[in-house]
Amino acid sequence: MKYVIHKDFIEIKLGIGDRRLKKFYYVFFNTRNNKFNLTYDFLNMLYQEDPTILEKLGFKTDYENLTVKLRFVNKIDSSTIKFKYNEEIDLVINERFLVNSNKGVILFLNSEVYDAFSFILYNNSKIVEKINKLNQLKKKYNISYIAPKKIEIINKYNLKVNEESDGEVIDYTIFGIPKKESFVLSGSLVTNKKVYYIDESTKKDLLILEKYRDPKSKKIIINENNIEKFHEDYLHSFSDEFIEKLSDRIKFLTFQPSNILIRKNVSPISKEELFNYNIIHFHDLLNGGVENLELTPELKEKIENAKKENKNFVFYKGSWIRLDTLPEEVVEEIKTKSFEPHKEPKSKLFDLEIKENIEKLEYSKFKKEEKKQTQEEKLDLKYFEGKLKKFQEIGVKKVISAYLEGFRGFLLADDMGLGKTAQAIAFMTWLLEEKELFPVMIVVPNSLLENWRKELERFSPEIYKHFNTKDLVLINYEKLLRNEKLLIRDWNLIITDEAQRYKNYRSKTTRIIKGYKFKFHLALTGTPVENSIDELWNIIDAITPGLLGKLKDFNNKYNVINSDPTSEEAQEKSLEILNSIDPVFLRRNKEDKEVEINFPKKEEFFIESYLTQTQEDKYLDTYLKYKKKNANKKDFLGLAIKLLQVCDFGADYFDENFYKHSGKLNKLKDLMIEIKNKKEKALIFTKFIMTQQIIKAFLRNELGIESEILNGTVPIETRNYIVKQFNDGKIDVLIINPRVGGVGLNLVAANHVIHYTPEWNPAVTSQATDRAYRIGQDKDVYVYYFFSKFRNNHNKTIEEYFMKLLERKKQIKNILLDNIITNKEFENLKKEFFE
């Protein structure tokens, strides 16, 4: 393969000796040209979808075989760095590649790796920042680097805070570093064996702190003389890490910067509470807080004196009181009429710090005190166009009931395909009649934006009139993380679809979702628990904060669900949780009697095929080579991906001798002939791009069936067009990556679902099946699970192990346990596989 590297693309020229590459290029690009211009954006998209496909195109992506050699530790740039491949081949960087044309090595750099190398080679930044980049590459991509001396980045330090009569004394220690002040000032320390650099963010924080060191006492003191300045630095200068360290060390020394919004639990002031209000710890320095403190003559005097001296903070009994947070009644009582509240400068939001309810219950507002009138027996929705099923009416009524009882949220966790979107829109129309709907924000995955728009238009034209106005915001999760303006609004309703997107209580998505101000939050997901029971806690804590208490207690009480999910105790504990959240939770399955949809029949078939001799040889060779190369590293999923690809097709290149390289294709042929003769439609799920292309070529060449592919490389507009063509009867077969077609898509035009490549996570398989087996399906649905076996070998293939997981999943009926049990089974499977 010859190539010419340009600024934005690589020009590929295939010659006589590139027969295997040609076959793959011809099929993949559906053209018989010998010249291809591949943009770097396109190659990056392919990498994200399936890195192995780049290898089929002639590019290397095995970053673990790449080494970065540093000649010096005090100078890192393009003149002092060398790249090595397999420890012996020199590589040079050329646009988005590291190449050695003599050795035939061309290694593609994905966007993240390329940006990091560009920064290291050409940026004039400090050495510590470049070392940090190298460490990030090592951690994520296993790209190693070597230097003349061992390099260590210092980013850990301890803060110690002691209270004195007039304020706080803060000091810091850096383990293993003598003369810490000079180290912070210079930024580095060289010893015989090591070079220490201080992390830039750490250095910045500590240099700011050093400004408050008193020259006489040599202590860093925060008192009434400098609290105003310290507060300003805290608001605009210190990093989040510094704030967190203060939080970890001292209970009350944690106030937040103005560019971080804090969700507070501040009760309205009543006259009875007038003199038991508003002690302001550092934790609450920005917005005020609620603690009991008597307004004594001593405190009144301190406040009056502070006003006279034009100060905004008073230190009293171990806490800072910020004057502009005091209620007007208190100010009147003190008779400081000249007092004018201090206005904080606005600053740009970059993240949220919230009351997390993890170690302690800081924020509990799951229910309002007042209750509204009970709902009428009959559900008559004036602005809903369409007919709800009986079980859907029950669902909407339960959401309304939670709303009227004062609960602040609801988790609708119906099985996939039971119309959660329709129920949510029905609830919206009820709120519209009550004049309590707007403003409303709907947060969805990017792939569901168009589907939600269509459903709003279909089910409620009256609500749809407000689409794309400030009253009705439809936004994806990615944009939500970048749109700080939405945070300052008071939302009457927030709807989050696929709520498992914020299952991780440590994630930024969680912090932002929990940081919004809302009257009611309706969460929708078919999988409220995927890996751990604390995922359910986090979703419930987002919509009804405090209902399940703090996470620490929750985990202590219910951890058996994670540790021993098949036990009787786990079963009892899961039912206990379900009882606790019953007023704000609903889950129905297609098999439930109350659903009464009269779903068409669903039949499942396990289609086994034998590996061809070519596949079997390739499978065993791949397994043994991987095991030898990774003797001390059991990367199960990495090996599984390679073996699954062999089970699909036994050649690294495209070969039209289909049956030589794949036993599955024989079975697929028989099945597709049957489906074609019935004039019915099929969905074929596989995550590998090469497999998708092989199946497409196979169907066209062997059976005369045209198909389309849906994967991550297909733009969303094209994807929507293909789905419309399919539902309109102009396409009969879709070949789909289950992670693209497994969420939100409605593909009921198909009644045959073929899982060609097994998934390790049965939940992904179930979601994919439910694209066809859902409300609106009027034909019997047939689901086929393809898997490969050895013909004359008693060992199990990787696909047989995955079938075992799938069978186990089908035996579990408890929504809180099924995915956790499956994950435990997966861990056991990995051990068995490597034995």
Buried (B, 14 or more C-beta within 10 A) or exposed (E): BEBEBEEEBBEBEBEEEBEBBBBBBBBBEEEEEBEBEBEBEEBBBBBEBBBBBBBBBBBBBEBBBBBBBBEBBEEBBEEBBEBBBEEEBBBEBBBBBBBBEEEEBBBBBBBBBBEBBBBBBEEEBBBBBBBBBBEEBBEEBEBBBEBEBEBEBBBEBEBEBEBEEEBBBBBBEBEEBEEBBEBBEEBBBEEEEEBBBBBBBBBBBBBBBEEBBEEEEEEBBBBBEBBEEBBEBBBEBBBBBBBEBBBEBBEBBBBBBBBBBBBBBEEEBEEEBBBEBBBBBBBBBBBBBBEEBEBEEEBBEBBBEBBEEEBBBBBBEEBBBBBBBBBEBBBEBBEBEEBEEEEEEEEEBEBBBBBBBBEEBBBBEBBEEEEEEEBEEEBEBEBBEBEBBEBBBBBBBBBBBBBBBEBBBBBBBBBBBBBBBBBBBBBBBBBBBEEBBBBBBBBBBEBBBBBBBBBBBEBBEBBBEBBEEEBBBBBBBEEBBEEBEBBEBEBBBBBBBBBBBBBBBEBEBBBBBBBBEBBBBBBBBBBBBBBBBBBBBBBBBBBBBBBBBBBEBBBEBBBBBBEBBEEEEBBEBBEEBBEBBEBBBBBBBBEBEEBEBEBEEBEBEEBBBBBBEBBBEBBBEBBEEBEEEEEEEEEBEEBBBBBBBBBBBBBBBBBBEBEBBBBBBBBBBEBBEEBBEEEBBBBBBBBBBBBBBBBBBBBBEBBEBEBBBBBBBBEEEEBBEBBEEBBEEEBBBBBBBBBBBBBBBBBBBBBBBBBBBBBBBBBBBBBBBBBBBBBEBEBBBBBBBBBBBBEEEEEBBBBBBBBBBBEBBEEBEBBBBBBBBBBBBBEEBBEEBEE
